[in-house]
Amino acid sequence: MYDSLVAYIKKHLTTPLIETDIEAIKNAYAPKKLRKHQYFLQEGDVCKYFGFITKGAMRQYTIDDKGMEHIERLGIENWWMGDRESWMMLTPSVYNIDAWEDTELLVVTRADMLKLLHHIPALNKVVNVMDERHAIALQKRITASISLSADKRYTDFVNRYPELLQRFPQHIIASYLGITKETLSRIRSHAARK
């Protein structure tokens, strides 16, 4: 279970991890299993853990006053899941995060992560890479949602995240794209005819 996390970290480091560093990482992260539809975080709770998905799929979403879900993030193996704002600021989350499939994670508290960063300063590079990737993905998502047609948003999604199409049903993808599932069905039918 820890192999994928250690491999992820090693991939982003310029200096090798020594055995004591790997042990410190294993001690800071705890395994957690979620059944399908089980919550990792519920709206109003403080996000106490950030998770690295080793198996499964998850979604992060809000529910509006009409009871409609709005997907903010999707995650699969080797992706991180948690509410960054709540985790960093220790404020109540506006999100729900749950397992879309039976899921296994390695979770870390903010305090344990800060200790790791102090003990292994090279990990700051991994955090910087994560933050940069998150910021770029968020910027692209905002740009797409305010300037691209539904067709182009779907095409962009397919090109950037083809693996998610196999893991999440049409209504989840539609919510992530900010369109109805009927619109997504029309777009897919049109694309299939091309």
C-alpha positions in Angstrom: 0.0 0.0 0.0 2.8 2.4 0.8 4.8 1.5 -2.3 2.7 3.7 -4.6 3.0 6.7 -2.2 6.8 6.3 -1.9 7.0 5.9 -5.7 5.0 9.1 -6.2 7.2 11.0 -3.8 10.4 9.6 -5.3 9.3 10.6 -8.8 9.2 14.3 -7.7 12.5 14.4 -5.7 15.9 15.3 -7.0 17.6 13.7 -4.1 17.0 10.0 -3.1 15.1 9.1 0.0 17.0 7.2 2.6 15.5 4.3 4.6 14.8 6.5 7.7 12.9 9.0 5.5 10.8 6.2 4.1 10.0 4.9 7.6 9.1 8.5 8.7 6.7 8.7 5.7 5.1 5.3 6.6 4.8 6.4 10.2 3.1 9.7 9.3 0.5 8.1 6.9 -2.2 5.8 8.1 -4.1 3.3 5.9 -7.9 4.0 5.7 -10.5 2.0 3.8 -13.9 3.4 2.6 -16.8 1.4 1.3 -18.6 2.7 -1.8 -20.6 5.9 -0.9 -18.9 6.1 2.6 -17.9 9.7 3.5 -14.3 10.8 3.8 -15.5 14.3 4.7 -19.0 15.8 5.2 -20.0 19.4 4.7 -19.6 21.4 8.0 -16.8 19.2 9.4 -13.2 20.2 9.5 -11.0 18.2 7.0 -8.6 16.5 9.5 -6.9 14.3 6.9 -5.6 14.6 3.4 -5.6 11.3 1.5 -3.5 9.7 -1.2 -5.7 7.2 -3.1 -4.0 3.8 -3.5 -7.1 2.0 -4.8 -10.5 3.2 -5.8 -12.3 6.4 -6.9 -13.6 9.4 -5.0 -15.6 12.6 -5.6 -15.7 16.0 -3.9 -18.9 17.9 -4.3 -21.4 20.4 -2.9 -25.2 20.1 -2.7 -27.2 23.2 -3.6 -30.5 24.4 -2.0 -32.5 22.3 -4.5 -30.6 19.1 -3.6 -28.5 19.1 -6.8 -24.9 17.8 -6.5 -22.1 19.8 -8.1 -18.9 17.9 -8.6 -15.8 19.9 -7.8 -13.2 17.2 -8.1 -12.8 13.6 -9.0 -9.9 11.3 -7.9 -8.5 7.9 -8.6 -5.3 6.0 -7.8 -2.2 8.1 -7.2 -4.3 11.3 -6.8 -4.8 13.3 -3.6 -8.1 14.0 -2.0 -9.2 16.4 0.7 -10.4 20.0 1.1 -7.3 22.1 1.0 -8.8 25.2 2.6 -10.4 23.3 5.5 -7.3 21.2 6.0 -4.9 24.2 6.1 -7.2 26.7 7.9 -9.0 24.3 10.2 -12.3 25.7 9.1 -15.5 23.8 8.4 -15.7 22.4 4.9 -18.3 23.4 2.3 -17.7 20.0 0.6 -18.7 16.4 0.9 -16.1 13.9 -0.2 -17.0 10.2 -0.6 -15.9 7.0 -2.1 -17.4 6.3 -5.5 -15.9 2.8 -5.4 -14.5 0.8 -2.5 -11.4 2.8 -1.8 -8.1 2.5 0.1 -6.1 5.6 1.0 -3.1 6.7 3.0 -4.1 9.6 5.1 -2.0 12.2 6.9 -2.9 15.0 9.4 -1.7 18.5 8.9 0.4 18.3 12.1 2.1 15.0 10.9 2.7 16.5 7.4 4.4 19.6 8.9 6.6 17.3 11.0 7.5 15.3 7.8 8.4 18.5 6.0 10.6 19.6 8.9 12.3 16.1 9.1 12.6 15.7 5.3 13.0 19.2 3.7 13.2 17.7 0.2 9.5 16.9 0.6 8.8 20.6 0.1 9.5 20.0 -3.6 6.7 17.4 -3.7 4.3 19.8 -2.0 5.3 22.5 -4.4 4.7 20.2 -7.4 1.3 19.2 -6.0 0.4 22.9 -5.5 1.5 23.9 -8.9 -0.4 21.1 -10.6 -3.5 21.9 -8.6 -3.3 25.6 -9.4 -2.8 24.8 -13.2 -5.7 22.3 -13.3 -7.9 24.8 -11.4 -7.0 27.6 -13.7 -7.8 25.4 -16.8 -11.1 24.3 -15.3 -12.2 27.9 -14.6 -11.2 29.0 -18.0 -13.0 26.1 -19.6 -16.2 26.7 -17.6 -16.4 30.4 -18.4 -15.2 30.4 -22.0 -15.8 27.0 -23.7 -19.0 25.5 -25.0 -20.3 22.3 -23.5 -18.9 20.3 -26.5 -15.5 21.8 -26.1 -15.5 21.2 -22.3 -16.3 17.6 -22.8 -13.6 17.2 -25.5 -11.1 18.9 -23.2 -12.1 16.5 -20.3 -11.8 13.4 -22.6 -8.3 14.5 -23.7 -7.0 15.4 -20.3 -8.7 12.7 -18.2 -9.6 9.7 -20.4 -9.2 7.3 -17.4 -12.0 9.0 -15.5 -14.5 8.1 -18.3 -14.1 4.5 -17.4 -14.5 5.0 -13.7 -17.4 7.5 -13.3 -20.9 7.3 -14.8 -22.3 9.9 -17.2 -24.3 11.9 -14.6 -21.1 12.4 -12.5 -19.1 13.5 -15.6 -21.9 15.9 -16.6 -22.0 17.4 -13.1 -18.2 17.9 -13.1 -18.6 19.7 -16.5 -21.5 21.8 -15.3 -24.0 20.4 -17.8 -27.0 18.2 -17.7 -26.7 14.5 -18.4 -29.0 15.0 -21.3 -26.6 17.5 -22.8 -23.7 15.2 -22.2 -25.7 12.3 -23.9 -26.3 14.5 -26.9 -22.6 15.5 -27.1 -21.5 11.9 -26.9 -24.0 10.8 -29.5 -22.8 13.6 -31.8 -19.2 12.7 -31.2 -19.9 9.0 -31.9 -21.4 9.8 -35.3 -18.3 11.8 -36.4 
